[in-house]
Amino acid sequence: MQRDRELEKFSAYNLTFLWYDNKGISKESCFILQKWGIKMNHEVSKANQIFLITVLVSLTASFLPISVLFPDYTSRLLFSELILVAPGATYLLAGNRSYAKAVRLKPLRIGTILWLILFTVCIMPVMGMVNAISMLFVENSTSTMMGEIVTGNSYFISMILIALLPCIFEESVYRGMFYNEYRKVSPIRGMLLSALLFGLMHGNLNQFSYAFFMGIVFAVAIEATDSILASMIMHFLINGFSTTMMFVMGMLDDHLLQEATDMTSSAETLGSVIGLYLPIALVGLVFAIIVLRVMAAGEGRLEYIDSLLHLSRKKNINKTKAEKKNIESEFFTEENGINAQMENIAENLKRADIEEENKDTQRDSPILEKNILVRQRLFTAPLIAGIILCTILMILNEVL
């Protein structure tokens, strides 16, 4: 529908305040945008409630006799993944919602997938450096679990458990349900918030550090390609690489796997590791940015990525009236408190709306006053409660 397309364009412009002004947007269009703002608040609130429910379910599960019910790491990992995805899946099924639309699932071109692989390779040294720095202060608590899973299962099963399931389940929740809603309020804040939740739910400071960093990178990749498949592919490649390395070391010599596990927990060797990683990470980061831009350009989203990351400079406003009009269609005009692009979208919405629905909307709606403000919020009480609970549990996990 035309309205859906205009609403999508509206959300992409990161307008967190909707103003009605008698010199700008009409009452009808303003009310449509107000309804959209209220709808976004409602969807964000739902996402935050799902996060809190997920935290509470995980907390409740921690009181179960896990070691008795699930004696091996393989079954524990499966159980934890099911707990993670259960609240969101229940929400989608109960509301008969489309999974593809909810998580922004769209096909990718082969060329884009190849660029994604190269982008992942370039960014992995940076993630390795972040991981190494974190281990200066906290213990790597995941290497033992991964070692047990790899040695206790075939390579194929290990890849399913460590790479395939997490990339589908975790990305569907954090970049799909959470980020896909948060970005409608603010893509940048949505990236940071969804990455924060992604890190906190890992439950330990070591995983939090690189999960937070990769959560931001995953979200940027989604914006560059307009599909959650981008973050799923990256997630699979990163976890699959770790699984493959552990499996190869285990095949060569069982002691190599144990030594690798011990090395990741040894603070004495990390100083040299960081010194080795830094130049590689810097070079990888530069190439990753280049690859990201090429990939975004191939998808026709480079201009959007530049504006999203504030890389495009604001044009000089002291130009001709014609040039100034073009500028006002892209940038916020503080003097008027009106975004010209929002005006255009509002008018398109107005034209796209069915005439009868417009009449009903005007008849049932309250009288609109000048400068009515609809504020879209990311942080609600359930989200704050969930973050506090996760933080406390993560600290206790490190201390005890």
C-alpha positions in Angstrom: 0.0 0.0 0.0 1.0 3.6 -0.7 0.5 4.5 3.0 2.8 1.7 4.1 5.6 2.9 1.8 5.2 6.4 3.0 5.3 5.4 6.6 8.4 3.3 6.0 10.0 6.4 4.4 8.9 8.5 7.4 10.4 6.1 9.9 13.7 6.1 8.0 14.1 9.8 8.4 14.6 9.4 12.2 12.1 12.0 13.1 11.5 11.6 16.9 9.2 14.5 17.2 6.0 15.1 15.2 4.8 18.7 15.0 1.5 20.1 13.8 1.9 23.7 12.5 -0.9 25.7 10.8 1.7 26.8 8.2 2.9 23.3 7.4 1.2 19.9 7.9 -2.5 19.6 7.5 -4.7 18.4 10.4 -5.6 15.1 8.6 -1.9 14.3 7.8 -0.8 15.3 11.3 -3.3 12.9 12.8 -2.1 10.1 10.6 1.4 10.8 11.7 0.4 11.0 15.3 -1.3 7.6 15.0 1.9 6.3 13.5 3.9 7.7 16.4 1.6 6.1 18.9 1.8 2.8 17.0 5.6 2.9 17.1 5.5 3.6 20.8 3.1 0.6 21.2 5.4 -1.7 19.2 8.5 -0.6 21.0 6.7 -1.2 24.3 5.8 -4.7 23.2 9.4 -5.4 22.2 10.5 -4.2 25.7 7.9 -6.4 27.4 9.2 -9.4 25.4 12.7 -8.7 26.6 11.7 -8.5 30.2 9.7 -11.8 29.8 12.8 -13.4 28.3 14.9 -12.3 31.2 12.4 -13.6 33.8 12.1 -16.9 32.0 15.8 -17.3 31.9 16.0 -16.3 35.6 13.4 -18.8 36.5 15.2 -21.5 34.5 18.4 -20.8 36.4 16.7 -22.2 39.6 16.0 -25.5 38.0 18.5 -28.4 38.5 20.1 -27.8 35.2 23.0 -30.2 35.8 20.5 -33.0 36.5 18.0 -32.2 33.7 20.7 -31.5 31.2 23.9 -33.3 32.2 25.9 -32.3 29.0 26.7 -28.9 27.5 24.9 -29.8 24.2 21.5 -30.2 25.8 22.1 -27.1 28.0 22.9 -25.0 24.9 19.7 -26.2 23.2 17.7 -25.4 26.3 19.1 -21.9 26.5 18.4 -21.1 22.8 14.8 -22.3 23.2 14.4 -20.1 26.2 15.7 -17.2 24.3 13.4 -17.6 21.3 10.2 -18.8 23.1 8.7 -15.5 24.2 9.2 -13.8 20.9 7.9 -16.9 19.0 4.8 -17.0 21.2 4.2 -13.3 20.5 4.4 -13.8 16.8 2.2 -16.9 16.7 -0.4 -15.5 19.1 -0.8 -12.5 16.9 -0.6 -14.4 13.6 2.2 -12.1 12.6 4.5 -12.6 9.6 7.9 -13.8 10.6 9.6 -12.3 7.5 8.0 -8.9 8.1 8.6 -8.9 11.8 12.4 -9.6 11.5 13.0 -7.8 8.1 13.8 -11.0 6.2 14.5 -10.3 2.6 16.6 -12.2 0.0 20.1 -11.1 -0.8 22.0 -11.1 -4.1 24.9 -13.5 -4.5 27.3 -10.5 -4.9 26.1 -9.0 -1.6 26.7 -12.4 0.2 30.2 -12.5 -1.2 30.8 -8.9 0.1 29.4 -10.0 3.4 31.9 -12.8 3.7 34.7 -10.4 3.0 33.3 -7.9 5.4 33.2 -10.5 8.2 36.8 -11.6 7.5 37.9 -7.9 7.8 36.0 -7.2 11.0 37.0 -10.4 12.9 40.4 -9.2 14.0 38.7 -6.2 15.7 36.4 -8.6 17.5 39.4 -10.7 18.5 41.1 -7.6 20.0 38.0 -6.7 22.0 37.8 -10.2 23.3 41.5 -10.2 24.2 41.2 -6.9 26.1 38.2 -8.2 28.1 40.1 -11.2 29.1 42.6 -9.0 30.8 40.0 -8.4 33.5 37.6 -11.4 33.4 37.7 -15.1 32.6 36.6 -16.6 29.3 33.8 -18.8 30.5 32.7 -20.1 27.1 35.8 -21.8 25.8 35.3 -24.8 28.0 31.7 -25.2 27.0 32.5 -24.9 23.3 35.4 -27.4 23.7 33.0 -29.9 25.3 30.5 -29.6 22.6 33.0 -29.9 19.8 34.7 -32.9 21.3 31.4 -34.6 22.2 29.8 -34.3 18.8 30.6 -34.6 15.1 31.7 -31.5 13.2 28.3 -31.3 11.5 26.3 -31.4 14.8 28.8 -28.9 16.3 28.2 -26.4 13.5 24.4 -26.7 13.9 24.6 -26.2 17.7 27.2 -23.4 17.8 26.8 -21.6 14.5 23.5 -22.4 12.8 20.9 -22.3 15.6 22.4 -19.2 17.3 22.6 -17.2 14.1 18.9 -17.9 13.4 17.5 -17.7 16.9 19.6 -14.8 18.3 19.4 -12.7 15.2 15.7 -13.2 14.9 15.3 -11.9 18.5 17.9 -9.1 18.9 18.3 -7.7 15.3 14.8 -8.9 14.2 12.2 -8.2 16.8 14.2 -5.7 18.9 16.3 -3.7 16.5 13.6 -3.8 13.8 11.3 -1.9 16.2 13.8 0.3 17.8 15.2 1.6 14.5 11.8 3.2 13.7 12.4 5.6 16.6 16.1 6.1 16.0 18.4 3.7 14.0 21.6 4.8 15.9 20.0 4.5 19.4 18.4 1.3 18.2 21.7 -0.2 17.2 23.2 0.7 20.6 20.2 -0.5 22.6 19.8 -3.9 20.8 23.6 -4.5 21.0 23.4 -3.7 24.8 20.6 -6.3 25.3 22.5 -8.8 23.1 25.5 -8.4 25.3 23.7 -8.5 28.6 21.8 -11.7 27.8 25.1 -13.5 27.4 25.4 -13.3 31.1 29.2 -12.7 31.5 31.5 -9.7 31.0 33.7 -11.5 28.5 31.0 -12.3 26.1 29.2 -9.0 26.8 32.2 -7.0 25.5 32.5 -8.6 22.0 28.7 -9.3 21.8 28.0 -5.6 22.3 30.5 -4.7 19.6 29.3 -7.3 17.1 25.7 -6.3 17.8 26.4 -2.9 16.5 28.3 -4.3 13.5 25.4 -6.7 12.7 22.9 -3.8 12.8 25.0 -1.7 10.4 25.2 -4.7 8.0 21.4 -5.0 8.1 21.0 -1.3 7.2 23.6 -1.6 4.4 21.7 -4.6 2.9 18.1 -4.0 4.2 17.9 -7.6 5.3 18.4 -9.6 8.5 20.0 -12.3 6.4 23.2 -10.1 6.5 23.6 -10.4 10.3 22.6 -14.1 10.2 25.3 -14.9 7.7 27.9 -12.9 9.6 26.9 -14.6 12.9 27.1 -18.0 11.3 30.6 -17.3 9.8 32.0 -16.0 13.1 30.7 -18.9 15.2 31.5 -21.4 12.5 35.1 -20.2 12.3 35.6 -20.7 16.0 33.9 -24.1 15.8 36.1 -25.2 12.9 39.3 -24.1 14.5 38.5 -26.0 17.7 37.5 -29.1 15.7 40.7 -29.0 13.7 42.9 -28.6 16.8 41.0 -31.4 18.4 41.7 -33.7 15.4 45.4 -32.8 15.3 45.9 -33.3 19.0 43.6 -33.4 21.9 46.2 -31.4 23.9 46.1 -28.6 21.4 42.5 -28.0 22.1 43.1 -28.0 25.9 46.1 -25.6 25.5 44.0 -23.3 23.3 41.3 -23.2 26.0 43.8 -22.5 28.7 45.5 -19.8 26.7 42.2 -17.9 26.2 41.9 -17.8 30.0 45.5 -16.8 30.7 46.1 -13.1 31.4 49.9 -13.5 31.2 49.8 -14.0 27.4 47.2 -11.4 26.6 49.5 -8.4 26.5 51.4 -9.9 23.6 48.2 -10.9 21.9 46.8 -7.4 22.1 50.1 -6.0 20.7 49.7 -8.5 17.8 46.0 -7.8 17.2 46.1 -4.0 17.2 47.8 -3.4 13.8 45.8 -6.3 12.2 42.6 -4.9 13.7 43.2 -1.4 12.4 44.0 -2.6 8.9 40.9 -4.9 9.1 38.7 -2.1 10.2 39.8 0.2 7.3 39.1 -2.6 4.8 35.8 -3.4 6.5 34.6 0.2 6.1 35.5 0.1 2.4 33.8 -3.2 1.9 30.7 -2.0 3.8 30.4 1.1 1.5 30.9 -1.0 -1.7 28.2 -3.5 -0.4 25.8 -0.6 0.5 26.4 1.0 -2.9 25.6 -2.3 -4.6 22.3 -2.4 -2.8 21.5 1.2 -3.5 21.8 2.2 0.1 25.1 4.1 0.3 23.5 7.5 0.6 21.2 6.2 3.3 24.1 4.7 5.2 26.1 8.0 4.9 23.1 10.0 6.3 22.5 7.4 9.0 26.1 7.6 10.2 26.2 11.4 9.6 29.0 11.1 7.0 27.3 13.4 4.5 28.0 17.1 5.2 25.2 19.5 5.6 25.1 21.7 2.5 25.7 25.4 2.7 22.3 27.1 3.4 23.5 30.4 2.0 22.7 29.5 -1.6 20.0 30.3 -4.0 16.4 29.8 -3.2 16.2 26.8 -5.5 19.2 25.2 -3.8 17.8 26.0 -0.4 14.5 24.3 -1.3 16.4 21.1 -2.1 18.4 21.4 1.1 15.2 21.8 3.1 13.9 18.5 1.7 16.8 16.6 3.3 17.7 18.5 6.5 15.8 19.7 9.5 15.0 23.4 9.4 15.2 24.7 13.0 13.7 28.1 12.3 10.3 26.7 11.4 10.4 23.5 13.4 9.2 21.7 10.3 10.9 19.0 8.3 10.1 19.6 4.6 10.4 15.9 3.8 7.9 15.1 6.5 5.5 17.5 4.9 5.8 15.7 1.6 5.3 12.3 3.2 2.4 13.6 5.2 0.7 14.9 2.0 1.3 11.6 0.3 -0.2 9.8 3.3 -3.2 12.1 3.1 -3.7 11.3 -0.6 -3.2 7.6 -0.1 -5.7 7.4 2.7 -9.2 6.2 1.8 -11.7 9.1 1.8 -14.1 7.3 4.1 -11.4 6.5 6.6 -10.3 10.1 6.6 -13.8 11.2 7.5 -14.1 8.6 10.3 -10.7 9.6 11.6 -11.5 13.3 11.7 -14.9 12.6 13.3 -13.5 10.2 16.0 -10.3 12.0 16.7 -9.8 14.7 19.4 -9.5 18.3 18.3 -5.9 18.9 17.2 -4.2 21.9 18.7 -1.2 23.7 17.2 2.2 22.1 18.1 0.9 18.8 19.3 3.9 16.7 20.2 4.2 12.9 19.9 7.3 11.7 21.6 8.6 8.3 20.7 10.5 6.5 23.5 12.8 3.5 23.6 13.2 3.1 27.3 10.1 1.9 29.2 9.7 0.4 32.6 9.9 -3.3 31.4 13.1 -2.5 29.5 14.7 -0.8 32.4 13.7 -3.6 34.8 15.1 -6.2 32.4 18.4 -4.3 32.0 18.8 -4.0 35.7 18.1 -7.7 36.3 20.6 -8.7 33.6 23.3 -6.4 35.0 22.9 -7.8 38.5 23.0 -11.4 37.3 26.0 -10.7 35.2 27.9 -9.1 38.1 26.9 -11.9 40.5 28.1 -14.5 37.8 31.5 -12.8 37.8 31.8 -12.4 41.5 30.5 -15.8 42.7 
